[in-house]
Structures are given as structure tokens and as C-alpha cells.
Amino acid sequence: MSKITKPLFVVLGFFFLVVAAVGVVMPILPTTPFLLLTLFCFARGSERFHRWFLGTKLYKKYLQSAVRDKTMSMKTKLTICLPVTVMLLAAFCFTPFWPGRVLIAGALLFKWYYFLFVLKTKPPAGSVSVTTDGPCD
């Protein structure tokens, strides 16, 4: 990457990190999408900041299981999906031209497909899983 691109990714990473931190205390602002953007930007911009971010409490609480196991709790999924859906529906309603509406509708459909069918739901903590692989002895 060029000498300009890497610092730009680092600056964007910190910007998205600040927005995500604000989202932790303001429920209307989703946290996880901005943390994903932070992770992406730091991975592209600086190995040092990327390693640092992987060690933060924010990463461990909101992203670690999603990145490592491709799982999220139902609460985390809903915390991400519902505010983002509201924002995208508002954008859809206020977009005057149809190509923009098609793009927004596609983003909504993809988001719900990904969260419902690709990203597995982690069972609640303390729950017991039951398997039906064979007879019990």
C-alpha cells in the first residue's frame, strides 16, 4: 500500500472506534458495525494498532466470538440488526430516486440473510445442549 493509504486507514480506524465507543453508551447508535470497520481499517493500516485493538475489551466483548467462531448471541444480533434496519428504512423512505432505493433494499435483504442464515446464534450462557446422535447408555 502507498504511504498515504496506510495512515488514512489508521485515522479511519480511530474515527470508527470513537463512533463505536459512543454507540456503547447511546443505544440508538449501533456499536458492532463500527467495530468491524475499525478492525478492517486497522488490519489494512497498521499491524501494531491491529494487535492493540484485538486486545481491547471492546473487541473481546462485541467481536471476538463473531470473528473466531462466526457466532453471536441473539441479543447481540438484535442489537445490531434493529437499529441498522431502522436507519436503512429511513434512508429508503427519504431517497427520491429508485436506484438508491434498490441499493438500500438489497443491503437490508443481505444483512438479514447474513444474520439469520450465515452467522450462527450462540446459545445463551449456562444452557445445556441436547444431542440426538444416538441412544443413551
Protein Blocks (a to p, Z undefined) as FASTA:
>chain_A
ZZklmmmmmmmmmmmmmmmmmmmmmmklcfklmmmmmmmmmmmmomklmmmmmmpmklmm
mmmmmmmnopacfklmmmmmmmmmmmmmmmmmmpmbfklmmmmmmmmmmmmmmmmmmmcc
dddehiacddffbccZZ
